[in-house]
Amino acid sequence: MKILKTLSLCLAASLTSIHAAEACSCMESPSAMAAYNASNVVITGRVSNIRNIYAQGSPTTPLRLRVTIQVYRTLKGGFSGHRRYIYTAPHSAMCGYPFEVGRAYLIYAYRNTEGGPPRLSTNLCSRTKPLSEAGPDLTEIAGSPHEAELMMSPLDD
């Protein structure tokens, strides 16, 4: 009986370490300006929808998430519109960013052509963050606290 308990604990420990080895691992985050320069698109906006995108023939396991953003401001990328789709992995273990519907974000996105047509993507390793925590980034990018504050609110139509 004692051997069975020991084997069970060893099995549980090995499964836990396997899971931890698969977790997302990011290098040290670059400065806001370095992340801005490295990104294809930088926007602020609110998440209005999150949709699972499935691989053909696999209707139970999402391949990625399509996040609909109601754009407040386009800081980089030449996009002029009110809605933008950003893609991310479906789980944080795969470095997917944990967006929440109704919450506003500063999003650093890059063009991704992996697995299909080009699309804008982001992940946990980017400087993407809730807009409520983005003041220092926006100040660094904009050069002044006043300009940074303007970037945190939607444009008037």
C-alpha positions as CSV (number, residue, x, y, z in Angstrom):
1,M,0.0,0.0,0.0
2,K,2.9,2.4,0.9
3,I,4.5,1.7,-2.5
4,L,1.2,2.5,-4.3
5,K,1.0,5.8,-2.5
6,T,4.6,6.6,-3.4
7,L,4.0,5.7,-7.0
8,S,0.9,7.9,-7.1
9,L,2.7,10.8,-5.7
10,C,5.6,10.4,-8.2
11,L,3.1,10.2,-11.1
12,A,1.3,13.3,-9.9
13,A,4.7,15.2,-9.5
14,S,5.8,14.2,-13.0
15,L,2.6,15.3,-14.6
16,T,2.8,18.6,-12.8
17,S,6.4,19.1,-14.0
18,I,5.4,18.2,-17.6
19,H,2.7,20.8,-17.5
20,A,5.0,23.5,-16.1
21,A,7.5,22.8,-18.8
22,E,4.9,23.5,-21.4
23,A,4.0,26.9,-19.9
24,C,4.6,30.1,-21.7
25,S,8.0,31.6,-21.0
26,C,8.8,35.2,-21.9
27,M,12.1,37.1,-22.1
28,E,12.5,40.4,-20.2
29,S,10.0,42.9,-21.5
30,P,11.4,45.7,-23.7
31,S,10.8,49.3,-23.0
32,A,7.5,50.8,-24.2
33,M,9.2,52.6,-27.1
34,A,11.2,49.5,-28.1
35,A,7.9,47.5,-28.1
36,Y,6.2,50.3,-30.1
37,N,9.0,50.3,-32.7
38,A,8.9,46.5,-33.0
39,S,5.1,46.3,-33.4
40,N,3.3,46.7,-36.7
41,V,0.2,48.1,-35.1
42,V,-0.4,49.8,-31.7
43,I,-3.9,50.6,-30.6
44,T,-6.1,51.4,-27.6
45,G,-9.6,50.1,-27.4
46,R,-12.2,48.0,-25.7
47,V,-12.9,44.3,-26.2
48,S,-16.4,43.8,-27.5
49,N,-16.3,40.1,-28.4
50,I,-14.0,37.0,-28.2
51,R,-14.6,34.1,-30.6
52,N,-13.0,30.7,-30.7
53,I,-11.5,29.8,-34.1
54,Y,-11.2,26.1,-34.7
55,A,-9.0,24.1,-37.0
56,Q,-10.8,22.3,-39.8
57,G,-11.9,18.8,-38.5
58,S,-11.3,19.7,-34.9
59,P,-14.5,21.4,-33.6
60,T,-13.6,20.9,-29.9
61,T,-10.1,22.4,-29.6
62,P,-9.8,26.1,-30.4
63,L,-6.8,26.9,-32.6
64,R,-6.8,30.6,-31.7
65,L,-9.1,33.4,-30.4
66,R,-10.4,36.2,-32.5
67,V,-10.8,39.3,-30.3
68,T,-12.9,42.1,-31.6
69,I,-11.6,45.5,-30.5
70,Q,-13.7,48.7,-30.6
71,V,-10.7,51.0,-31.4
72,Y,-10.3,54.2,-29.3
73,R,-7.0,55.4,-31.0
74,T,-4.6,54.0,-33.5
75,L,-1.1,55.0,-32.3
76,K,0.8,53.1,-35.0
77,G,-0.2,51.2,-38.2
78,G,-2.3,53.6,-40.3
79,F,-5.6,51.9,-39.5
80,S,-8.6,54.2,-39.7
81,G,-11.7,52.4,-38.5
82,H,-13.7,51.7,-35.4
83,R,-13.2,47.9,-35.3
84,R,-10.2,45.7,-35.5
85,Y,-9.6,42.0,-35.0
86,I,-6.6,40.8,-33.0
87,Y,-5.7,37.1,-32.7
88,T,-4.1,35.3,-29.7
89,A,-3.6,31.8,-28.6
90,P,-6.5,30.3,-26.7
91,H,-4.6,29.6,-23.4
92,S,-2.0,31.4,-21.4
93,A,0.2,28.2,-21.4
94,M,0.4,28.9,-25.2
95,C,1.2,32.6,-24.5
96,G,-2.3,33.7,-25.3
97,Y,-3.2,37.0,-23.9
98,P,-6.2,36.8,-21.4
99,F,-8.5,39.5,-22.9
100,E,-11.8,40.2,-21.1
101,V,-15.0,41.4,-22.9
102,G,-15.8,44.9,-21.8
103,R,-12.3,45.8,-20.7
104,A,-10.1,48.4,-22.5
105,Y,-6.4,47.7,-23.5
106,L,-3.3,49.1,-25.0
107,I,-2.4,46.5,-27.6
108,Y,1.0,46.0,-29.3
109,A,0.2,43.8,-32.3
110,Y,2.3,42.2,-35.1
111,R,1.5,40.7,-38.5
112,N,1.3,36.9,-38.3
113,T,1.2,34.7,-41.4
114,E,1.6,31.4,-39.6
115,G,-1.2,29.0,-40.4
116,G,-3.1,31.1,-42.9
117,P,-3.6,34.6,-44.3
118,P,-1.9,37.5,-42.6
119,R,-3.6,38.7,-39.4
120,L,-2.7,40.9,-36.4
121,S,-1.7,38.9,-33.3
122,T,-0.6,39.6,-29.8
123,N,0.5,37.5,-26.9
124,L,1.5,37.4,-23.2
125,C,5.1,38.3,-24.1
126,S,4.1,41.6,-25.7
127,R,3.6,44.7,-23.6
128,T,-0.2,44.5,-24.2
129,K,-1.9,45.4,-21.0
130,P,-5.2,46.8,-19.6
131,L,-5.5,50.5,-20.4
132,S,-5.9,51.2,-16.7
133,E,-2.3,50.1,-16.3
134,A,-0.9,51.6,-19.5
135,G,-0.2,55.2,-18.3
136,P,3.6,54.9,-18.1
137,D,3.7,53.2,-21.6
138,L,1.5,55.8,-23.2
139,T,3.5,58.7,-21.6
140,E,6.7,57.2,-23.0
141,I,5.2,56.7,-26.4
142,A,3.4,60.1,-26.5
143,G,6.1,62.1,-24.8
144,S,3.8,63.9,-22.4
145,P,1.2,62.9,-19.8
146,H,-1.4,65.1,-21.4
147,E,-1.1,63.3,-24.8
148,A,-1.0,60.0,-23.0
149,E,-4.3,60.8,-21.3
150,L,-5.9,61.6,-24.6
151,M,-4.9,58.2,-25.9
152,M,-6.8,56.5,-23.1
153,S,-10.3,57.6,-24.3
154,P,-12.3,57.0,-27.5
155,L,-12.2,59.6,-30.3
156,D,-15.4,61.7,-30.5
157,D,-17.4,60.8,-33.6
